[in-house]
Amino acid sequence: MKLKEVHVRIIGIPILAFIMALIFGAADDQTVYEKYFESFLYTAFYWNSACWMFFYFRRRFPLMSNTPKRLFLASVSLIGLLLIGDFVISMYIKGNVTNPADYSLLHSVPSLIAGIVVGLIYEAVYFFEQWKNTIRINEALKNQQIRTQFEVLQNQMSPHFLFNSLNTLSALIPEDPDKAQKFTDSLSDVYRYILQNKEKDLVTLKEELDFAKTYLYLLKMRYPENLSANFKVDPKHERKYVAPLSIQMLVENAIKHNIVSKKNPLHIEVYIDAEMRLVVRNNLQPKKAIEKSTKTGLANIKSRYAFFGLEEIGIHEDENSFVVSLPLIEVENRAERRLEFA
């Protein structure tokens, strides 16, 4: 059973107070009980000060890569707080220093030692928990990468997709050889992109958009008047990062679950919303008879974004549309996360 932090304080403060009372002893005019009570009050103040200070900087700088910075700032700030606290106690509460000029830093040595030791213990526990969490995340990512590769081979490179593409190509060759050649080149580009990026964690948004446009070109050959796609992405966002094949998975998901016909054309939009998230939206016209969805594609995308500690992907469905929004990963955030989980 995991010991809660509040229980650690309840147990630790009385024990440390007892140890400090034994080390420094009682004054001539103090009883043993008075000395212990005084030591208890001091220890409670120093312990809680250390907790507050280290917890504050933990919230400000939570990553493992921030550990040296967090440790330095928390320690320096705690030393300053303890010196001020010890001075105030000596001058105005205990009254054993009447003139500020007579105050010596030696008075604060016990409190500094106690406070820093407590803070370092908390920091060591936090670092160990982060380390265990990092190992757990890395193992989960390895398993997810294996599942991703399998899914890519099973879905994106499925015989079904290739069969439809070859049928389209076969129809194009006698009708329009030039268009057939362009279709062949695009099909080759799609498979090349999948093979090159199926094991990567991230790709640039520009790479993913170019791939999605090529993939949609192939689909439009199959649904010439029934499928439309509109991309509205400012070039300034193209150096940000997304999970590879994420847009393609969402496009494939839209076609799989919706009617695509001349009477009911499917419209797909890709754009950046006001919150700087990549949005893939399609009008909703679900097929009446469809195989039960396993939703592995969406689950795959969710888990890959979760690895980078970002906001969750957004999924919204109403009677008219199905919308998925993905966080865009900044270059510097990506570098920091690679350092964090390397």
C-alpha positions as a LaTeX table, in Angstrom:
\begin{tabular}{lrrr}
\hline
Residue & $x$ (\AA) & $y$ (\AA) & $z$ (\AA) \\
\hline
Met1 & 0.00 & 0.00 & 0.00 \\
Lys2 & 1.41 & 3.37 & $-1.07$ \\
Leu3 & 2.08 & 5.75 & 1.82 \\
Lys4 & 0.46 & 9.14 & 1.23 \\
Glu5 & 2.55 & 12.28 & 1.57 \\
Val6 & 0.42 & 13.60 & 4.45 \\
His7 & 1.09 & 10.39 & 6.37 \\
Val8 & 4.81 & 10.88 & 5.79 \\
Arg9 & 4.56 & 14.31 & 7.42 \\
Ile10 & 2.53 & 12.99 & 10.37 \\
Ile11 & 5.13 & 10.31 & 11.04 \\
Gly12 & 8.26 & 12.16 & 9.96 \\
Ile13 & 7.90 & 15.48 & 11.79 \\
Pro14 & 7.67 & 14.00 & 15.34 \\
Ile15 & 10.58 & 11.63 & 14.64 \\
Leu16 & 12.83 & 14.33 & 13.20 \\
Ala17 & 11.87 & 16.69 & 16.05 \\
Phe18 & 12.92 & 14.04 & 18.56 \\
Ile19 & 16.26 & 13.52 & 16.80 \\
Met20 & 16.95 & 17.27 & 16.65 \\
Ala21 & 16.09 & 17.62 & 20.36 \\
Leu22 & 18.56 & 14.87 & 21.22 \\
Ile23 & 21.32 & 16.37 & 19.07 \\
Phe24 & 21.09 & 19.95 & 20.32 \\
Gly25 & 19.85 & 19.30 & 23.85 \\
Ala26 & 17.77 & 21.52 & 26.12 \\
Ala27 & 18.69 & 24.92 & 27.50 \\
Asp28 & 19.40 & 25.24 & 31.24 \\
Asp29 & 15.98 & 26.71 & 31.92 \\
Gln30 & 14.08 & 24.16 & 29.78 \\
Thr31 & 12.55 & 20.85 & 30.70 \\
Val32 & 12.84 & 17.90 & 28.32 \\
Tyr33 & 9.21 & 18.31 & 27.32 \\
Glu34 & 9.64 & 22.03 & 26.63 \\
Lys35 & 12.66 & 21.32 & 24.47 \\
Tyr36 & 10.83 & 18.66 & 22.49 \\
Phe37 & 7.82 & 20.94 & 21.99 \\
Glu38 & 10.10 & 23.72 & 20.74 \\
Ser39 & 11.91 & 21.27 & 18.46 \\
Phe40 & 8.57 & 20.01 & 17.16 \\
Leu41 & 7.42 & 23.54 & 16.23 \\
Tyr42 & 10.72 & 24.29 & 14.50 \\
Thr43 & 10.66 & 21.01 & 12.61 \\
Ala44 & 7.05 & 21.46 & 11.51 \\
Phe45 & 7.89 & 24.92 & 10.16 \\
Tyr46 & 11.02 & 23.77 & 8.32 \\
Trp47 & 9.45 & 20.60 & 6.99 \\
Asn48 & 6.38 & 22.37 & 5.61 \\
Ser49 & 8.50 & 25.17 & 4.19 \\
Ala50 & 10.62 & 22.60 & 2.35 \\
Cys51 & 7.51 & 20.84 & 1.04 \\
Trp52 & 5.91 & 24.05 & $-0.15$ \\
Met53 & 9.08 & 25.28 & $-1.87$ \\
Phe54 & 9.92 & 22.02 & $-3.64$ \\
Phe55 & 6.30 & 21.42 & $-4.65$ \\
Tyr56 & 6.09 & 24.94 & $-6.07$ \\
Phe57 & 9.11 & 24.49 & $-8.32$ \\
Arg58 & 7.97 & 20.97 & $-9.20$ \\
Arg59 & 4.81 & 22.49 & $-10.69$ \\
Arg60 & 6.84 & 25.14 & $-12.52$ \\
Phe61 & 9.47 & 22.75 & $-13.91$ \\
Pro62 & 8.03 & 19.22 & $-13.88$ \\
Leu63 & 10.21 & 17.47 & $-16.48$ \\
Met64 & 13.20 & 15.27 & $-15.71$ \\
Ser65 & 15.30 & 17.46 & $-18.01$ \\
Asn66 & 14.51 & 20.37 & $-15.65$ \\
Thr67 & 15.85 & 18.56 & $-12.56$ \\
Pro68 & 19.14 & 20.56 & $-12.13$ \\
Lys69 & 17.31 & 23.87 & $-12.62$ \\
Arg70 & 14.43 & 22.86 & $-10.33$ \\
Leu71 & 16.81 & 21.59 & $-7.64$ \\
Phe72 & 18.95 & 24.73 & $-7.71$ \\
Leu73 & 16.04 & 27.20 & $-7.59$ \\
Ala74 & 14.19 & 25.26 & $-4.89$ \\
Ser75 & 17.29 & 24.93 & $-2.70$ \\
Val76 & 18.32 & 28.59 & $-2.98$ \\
Ser77 & 14.76 & 29.78 & $-2.35$ \\
Leu78 & 14.38 & 27.43 & 0.61 \\
Ile79 & 17.64 & 28.62 & 2.17 \\
Gly80 & 16.44 & 32.22 & 1.88 \\
Leu81 & 13.06 & 31.39 & 3.40 \\
Leu82 & 14.61 & 29.43 & 6.29 \\
Leu83 & 17.11 & 32.20 & 7.08 \\
Ile84 & 14.32 & 34.77 & 7.23 \\
Gly85 & 12.13 & 32.44 & 9.29 \\
Asp86 & 14.92 & 31.62 & 11.73 \\
Phe87 & 15.78 & 35.30 & 12.12 \\
Val88 & 12.16 & 36.22 & 12.86 \\
Ile89 & 11.82 & 33.38 & 15.37 \\
Ser90 & 15.08 & 34.31 & 17.12 \\
Met91 & 14.24 & 38.02 & 17.30 \\
Tyr92 & 10.52 & 38.18 & 17.96 \\
Ile93 & 9.37 & 34.79 & 19.28 \\
Lys94 & 12.16 & 33.25 & 21.31 \\
Gly95 & 13.83 & 36.58 & 22.03 \\
Asn96 & 17.29 & 35.04 & 22.36 \\
Val97 & 18.63 & 37.68 & 19.94 \\
Thr98 & 17.74 & 41.25 & 20.88 \\
Asn99 & 19.95 & 43.14 & 18.45 \\
Pro100 & 19.80 & 42.26 & 14.73 \\
Ala101 & 23.52 & 42.95 & 14.48 \\
Asp102 & 24.16 & 40.13 & 16.96 \\
Tyr103 & 22.38 & 37.57 & 14.80 \\
Ser104 & 24.74 & 34.91 & 13.46 \\
Leu105 & 24.14 & 32.54 & 10.57 \\
Leu106 & 25.33 & 29.79 & 12.88 \\
His107 & 21.93 & 30.04 & 14.58 \\
Ser108 & 20.36 & 28.82 & 11.34 \\
Val109 & 22.62 & 25.84 & 10.64 \\
Pro110 & 20.31 & 23.24 & 12.26 \\
Ser111 & 17.24 & 24.56 & 10.46 \\
Leu112 & 19.07 & 24.74 & 7.14 \\
Ile113 & 20.30 & 21.17 & 7.48 \\
Ala114 & 16.86 & 19.87 & 8.42 \\
Gly115 & 15.05 & 21.79 & 5.68 \\
Ile116 & 17.47 & 20.90 & 2.89 \\
Val117 & 17.56 & 17.21 & 3.87 \\
Val118 & 13.76 & 17.05 & 3.87 \\
Gly119 & 13.59 & 18.83 & 0.51 \\
Leu120 & 16.18 & 16.54 & $-1.07$ \\
Ile121 & 14.32 & 13.47 & 0.16 \\
Tyr122 & 11.14 & 14.72 & $-1.50$ \\
Glu123 & 13.06 & 15.52 & $-4.68$ \\
Ala124 & 14.70 & 12.07 & $-4.70$ \\
Val125 & 11.31 & 10.37 & $-4.37$ \\
Tyr126 & 9.86 & 12.55 & $-7.15$ \\
Phe127 & 12.83 & 11.83 & $-9.44$ \\
Phe128 & 12.51 & 8.09 & $-8.81$ \\
Glu129 & 8.78 & 8.17 & $-9.60$ \\
Gln130 & 9.49 & 10.07 & $-12.83$ \\
Trp131 & 12.17 & 7.56 & $-13.75$ \\
Lys132 & 9.77 & 4.64 & $-13.22$ \\
Asn133 & 7.11 & 6.45 & $-15.22$ \\
Thr134 & 9.57 & 7.06 & $-18.05$ \\
Ile135 & 10.41 & 3.35 & $-18.23$ \\
Arg136 & 6.71 & 2.48 & $-18.23$ \\
Ile137 & 5.97 & 4.99 & $-21.02$ \\
Asn138 & 8.90 & 3.78 & $-23.12$ \\
Glu139 & 7.71 & 0.19 & $-22.83$ \\
Ala140 & 4.18 & 1.23 & $-23.74$ \\
Leu141 & 5.49 & 3.16 & $-26.74$ \\
Lys142 & 7.51 & 0.18 & $-27.97$ \\
Asn143 & 4.39 & $-1.97$ & $-27.82$ \\
Gln144 & 2.38 & 0.75 & $-29.53$ \\
Gln145 & 4.98 & 1.08 & $-32.29$ \\
Ile146 & 4.70 & $-2.64$ & $-32.96$ \\
Arg147 & 0.91 & $-2.35$ & $-33.14$ \\
Thr148 & 1.22 & 0.73 & $-35.36$ \\
Gln149 & 3.52 & $-1.03$ & $-37.81$ \\
Phe150 & 1.19 & $-4.02$ & $-37.93$ \\
Glu151 & $-1.83$ & $-1.79$ & $-38.46$ \\
Val152 & $-0.05$ & 0.10 & $-41.23$ \\
Leu153 & 0.76 & $-3.13$ & $-43.02$ \\
Gln154 & $-2.71$ & $-4.50$ & $-42.37$ \\
Asn155 & $-4.75$ & $-1.42$ & $-43.29$ \\
Gln156 & $-2.82$ & 1.24 & $-45.18$ \\
Met157 & $-1.06$ & $-1.36$ & $-47.34$ \\
Ser158 & $-3.94$ & $-3.79$ & $-47.41$ \\
Pro159 & $-4.71$ & $-5.88$ & $-50.52$ \\
His160 & $-8.14$ & $-4.18$ & $-50.56$ \\
Phe161 & $-6.61$ & $-0.72$ & $-51.07$ \\
Leu162 & $-4.14$ & $-2.04$ & $-53.64$ \\
Phe163 & $-6.88$ & $-3.96$ & $-55.46$ \\
Asn164 & $-9.04$ & $-0.83$ & $-55.83$ \\
Ser165 & $-6.04$ & 1.21 & $-56.95$ \\
Leu166 & $-5.06$ & $-1.35$ & $-59.60$ \\
Asn167 & $-8.66$ & $-1.48$ & $-60.86$ \\
Thr168 & $-8.65$ & 2.29 & $-61.23$ \\
Leu169 & $-5.28$ & 2.16 & $-62.99$ \\
Ser170 & $-6.50$ & $-0.57$ & $-65.33$ \\
Ala171 & $-9.44$ & 1.61 & $-66.36$ \\
Leu172 & $-7.25$ & 4.67 & $-66.88$ \\
Ile173 & $-4.60$ & 3.08 & $-69.12$ \\
Pro174 & $-6.72$ & 2.76 & $-72.30$ \\
Glu175 & $-8.66$ & 5.98 & $-71.66$ \\
Asp176 & $-5.90$ & 8.39 & $-70.62$ \\
Pro177 & $-2.30$ & 7.08 & $-70.59$ \\
Asp178 & $-0.91$ & 10.34 & $-69.21$ \\
Lys179 & $-3.32$ & 10.30 & $-66.28$ \\
Ala180 & $-2.53$ & 6.61 & $-65.76$ \\
Gln181 & 1.17 & 7.46 & $-65.53$ \\
Lys182 & 0.46 & 10.20 & $-62.98$ \\
Phe183 & $-1.72$ & 7.80 & $-61.01$ \\
Thr184 & 1.08 & 5.21 & $-60.99$ \\
Asp185 & 3.58 & 7.80 & $-59.76$ \\
Ser186 & 1.21 & 8.91 & $-57.00$ \\
Leu187 & 0.57 & 5.34 & $-55.92$ \\
Ser188 & 4.31 & 4.79 & $-55.74$ \\
Asp189 & 4.71 & 7.97 & $-53.65$ \\
Val190 & 2.04 & 6.79 & $-51.20$ \\
Tyr191 & 3.70 & 3.45 & $-50.59$ \\
Arg192 & 7.14 & 5.02 & $-50.38$ \\
Tyr193 & 5.94 & 7.50 & $-47.72$ \\
Ile194 & 4.33 & 4.72 & $-45.69$ \\
Leu195 & 7.46 & 2.58 & $-45.77$ \\
Gln196 & 9.74 & 5.51 & $-44.89$ \\
Asn197 & 7.66 & 6.89 & $-42.03$ \\
Lys198 & 5.81 & 3.96 & $-40.45$ \\
Glu199 & 8.44 & 3.68 & $-37.68$ \\
Lys200 & 8.83 & 7.41 & $-36.98$ \\
Asp201 & 7.31 & 9.13 & $-33.96$ \\
Leu202 & 6.66 & 12.42 & $-35.75$ \\
Val203 & 6.78 & 14.06 & $-39.17$ \\
Thr204 & 6.42 & 17.69 & $-40.18$ \\
Leu205 & 2.94 & 18.93 & $-40.93$ \\
Lys206 & 4.07 & 19.79 & $-44.47$ \\
Glu207 & 5.16 & 16.19 & $-45.10$ \\
Glu208 & 1.89 & 14.85 & $-43.75$ \\
Leu209 & $-0.21$ & 17.32 & $-45.76$ \\
Asp210 & 1.64 & 16.50 & $-48.99$ \\
Phe211 & 1.10 & 12.80 & $-48.36$ \\
Ala212 & $-2.59$ & 13.30 & $-47.54$ \\
Lys213 & $-3.09$ & 15.26 & $-50.78$ \\
Thr214 & $-1.43$ & 12.50 & $-52.79$ \\
Tyr215 & $-3.54$ & 9.88 & $-51.05$ \\
Leu216 & $-6.71$ & 11.87 & $-51.72$ \\
Tyr217 & $-5.72$ & 12.22 & $-55.38$ \\
Leu218 & $-5.79$ & 8.43 & $-55.68$ \\
Leu219 & $-9.18$ & 8.29 & $-53.97$ \\
Lys220 & $-10.60$ & 10.99 & $-56.24$ \\
Met221 & $-9.73$ & 8.83 & $-59.24$ \\
Arg222 & $-12.04$ & 6.23 & $-57.71$ \\
Tyr223 & $-14.72$ & 8.78 & $-56.73$ \\
Pro224 & $-14.21$ & 11.53 & $-59.35$ \\
Glu225 & $-17.35$ & 13.57 & $-58.61$ \\
Asn226 & $-18.25$ & 12.17 & $-55.22$ \\
Leu227 & $-15.31$ & 13.18 & $-53.06$ \\
Ser228 & $-13.90$ & 16.63 & $-52.39$ \\
Ala229 & $-11.16$ & 17.85 & $-50.08$ \\
Asn230 & $-10.27$ & 21.35 & $-49.00$ \\
Phe231 & $-6.98$ & 22.21 & $-47.28$ \\
Lys232 & $-6.73$ & 25.55 & $-45.45$ \\
Val233 & $-3.42$ & 25.50 & $-43.58$ \\
Asp234 & $-1.22$ & 28.57 & $-43.24$ \\
Pro235 & 2.37 & 27.74 & $-44.36$ \\
Lys236 & 3.68 & 29.18 & $-41.06$ \\
His237 & 2.39 & 26.03 & $-39.32$ \\
Glu238 & 4.01 & 23.56 & $-41.71$ \\
Arg239 & 7.21 & 23.20 & $-39.66$ \\
Lys240 & 5.27 & 21.93 & $-36.67$ \\
Tyr241 & 4.93 & 18.20 & $-36.12$ \\
Val242 & 2.17 & 15.60 & $-36.16$ \\
Ala243 & 2.00 & 11.83 & $-35.84$ \\
Pro244 & 2.70 & 10.15 & $-39.21$ \\
Leu245 & $-0.28$ & 8.83 & $-41.18$ \\
Ser246 & $-2.69$ & 10.58 & $-38.79$ \\
Ile247 & $-4.48$ & 12.61 & $-41.49$ \\
Gln248 & $-4.57$ & 9.60 & $-43.80$ \\
Met249 & $-6.13$ & 7.45 & $-41.06$ \\
Leu250 & $-8.85$ & 10.06 & $-40.52$ \\
Val251 & $-9.54$ & 10.34 & $-44.27$ \\
Glu252 & $-9.72$ & 6.55 & $-44.55$ \\
Asn253 & $-12.02$ & 6.48 & $-41.53$ \\
Ala254 & $-14.35$ & 9.02 & $-43.16$ \\
Ile255 & $-14.60$ & 7.03 & $-46.40$ \\
Lys256 & $-15.03$ & 3.72 & $-44.58$ \\
His257 & $-17.96$ & 4.87 & $-42.46$ \\
Asn258 & $-19.81$ & 7.25 & $-44.81$ \\
Ile259 & $-21.70$ & 7.07 & $-48.09$ \\
Val260 & $-19.66$ & 8.40 & $-51.01$ \\
Ser261 & $-21.91$ & 8.86 & $-54.04$ \\
Lys262 & $-22.99$ & 11.43 & $-56.61$ \\
Lys263 & $-26.21$ & 11.96 & $-54.68$ \\
Asn264 & $-24.38$ & 12.15 & $-51.35$ \\
Pro265 & $-20.86$ & 13.46 & $-51.97$ \\
Leu266 & $-18.37$ & 13.36 & $-49.13$ \\
His267 & $-16.62$ & 16.61 & $-48.24$ \\
Ile268 & $-13.42$ & 16.60 & $-46.19$ \\
Glu269 & $-11.86$ & 19.73 & $-44.72$ \\
Val270 & $-8.39$ & 20.08 & $-43.21$ \\
Tyr271 & $-7.59$ & 23.33 & $-41.42$ \\
Ile272 & $-6.08$ & 24.98 & $-38.33$ \\
Asp273 & $-8.64$ & 26.16 & $-35.79$ \\
Ala274 & $-8.53$ & 29.14 & $-33.42$ \\
Glu275 & $-6.78$ & 27.03 & $-30.77$ \\
Met276 & $-3.94$ & 26.21 & $-33.19$ \\
Arg277 & $-4.99$ & 22.58 & $-33.58$ \\
Leu278 & $-5.11$ & 20.61 & $-36.80$ \\
Val279 & $-8.72$ & 19.77 & $-37.64$ \\
Val280 & $-10.01$ & 17.09 & $-40.02$ \\
Arg281 & $-13.75$ & 17.41 & $-40.61$ \\
Asn282 & $-16.17$ & 15.52 & $-42.83$ \\
Asn283 & $-19.92$ & 15.73 & $-43.37$ \\
Leu284 & $-21.73$ & 12.86 & $-41.68$ \\
Gln285 & $-23.75$ & 10.48 & $-43.86$ \\
Pro286 & $-23.20$ & 7.05 & $-42.28$ \\
Lys287 & $-23.61$ & 3.86 & $-44.22$ \\
Lys288 & $-26.64$ & 1.81 & $-43.22$ \\
Ala289 & $-24.82$ & $-1.51$ & $-43.34$ \\
Ile290 & $-21.22$ & $-1.45$ & $-42.18$ \\
Glu291 & $-18.95$ & $-3.83$ & $-40.38$ \\
Lys292 & $-18.53$ & $-3.12$ & $-36.68$ \\
Ser293 & $-15.79$ & $-0.55$ & $-36.15$ \\
Thr294 & $-12.89$ & $-1.45$ & $-33.87$ \\
Lys295 & $-11.82$ & 2.22 & $-33.74$ \\
Thr296 & $-8.19$ & 1.08 & $-33.73$ \\
Gly297 & $-7.19$ & 4.02 & $-35.93$ \\
Leu298 & $-8.42$ & 6.65 & $-33.48$ \\
Ala299 & $-7.03$ & 4.70 & $-30.51$ \\
Asn300 & $-3.68$ & 4.51 & $-32.27$ \\
Ile301 & $-3.55$ & 8.26 & $-32.81$ \\
Lys302 & $-4.66$ & 8.93 & $-29.21$ \\
Ser303 & $-1.90$ & 6.80 & $-27.71$ \\
Arg304 & 0.82 & 8.30 & $-29.87$ \\
Tyr305 & $-0.14$ & 11.84 & $-28.88$ \\
Ala306 & $-0.43$ & 10.82 & $-25.23$ \\
Phe307 & 3.22 & 9.76 & $-25.31$ \\
Phe308 & 4.27 & 13.37 & $-25.87$ \\
Gly309 & 2.24 & 14.55 & $-22.89$ \\
Leu310 & 0.10 & 16.84 & $-25.01$ \\
Glu311 & $-3.56$ & 17.68 & $-24.87$ \\
Glu312 & $-5.79$ & 14.82 & $-25.92$ \\
Ile313 & $-7.07$ & 14.67 & $-29.46$ \\
Gly314 & $-10.54$ & 16.15 & $-29.76$ \\
Ile315 & $-13.42$ & 14.12 & $-31.19$ \\
His316 & $-16.81$ & 15.70 & $-31.84$ \\
Glu317 & $-19.79$ & 14.24 & $-33.65$ \\
Asp318 & $-23.18$ & 15.77 & $-34.31$ \\
Glu319 & $-25.94$ & 15.01 & $-36.78$ \\
Asn320 & $-24.16$ & 16.88 & $-39.58$ \\
Ser321 & $-20.44$ & 16.30 & $-39.16$ \\
Phe322 & $-17.62$ & 14.30 & $-37.62$ \\
Val323 & $-14.63$ & 16.34 & $-36.42$ \\
Val324 & $-11.24$ & 15.30 & $-35.06$ \\
Ser325 & $-8.69$ & 17.86 & $-33.85$ \\
Leu326 & $-5.01$ & 17.07 & $-33.26$ \\
Pro327 & $-2.48$ & 19.07 & $-31.22$ \\
Leu328 & 0.38 & 20.52 & $-33.25$ \\
Ile329 & 3.79 & 19.79 & $-31.74$ \\
Glu330 & 6.30 & 22.62 & $-31.69$ \\
Val331 & 9.86 & 21.85 & $-32.77$ \\
Glu332 & 11.32 & 22.86 & $-29.39$ \\
Asn333 & 8.74 & 20.79 & $-27.49$ \\
Arg334 & 9.59 & 17.80 & $-29.63$ \\
Ala335 & 13.29 & 18.17 & $-28.87$ \\
Glu336 & 12.61 & 18.47 & $-25.15$ \\
Arg337 & 10.39 & 15.41 & $-25.15$ \\
Arg338 & 13.01 & 13.38 & $-26.98$ \\
Leu339 & 15.51 & 14.39 & $-24.31$ \\
Glu340 & 12.97 & 13.57 & $-21.63$ \\
Phe341 & 12.26 & 10.05 & $-22.77$ \\
Ala342 & 15.54 & 9.12 & $-24.44$ \\
\hline
\end{tabular}
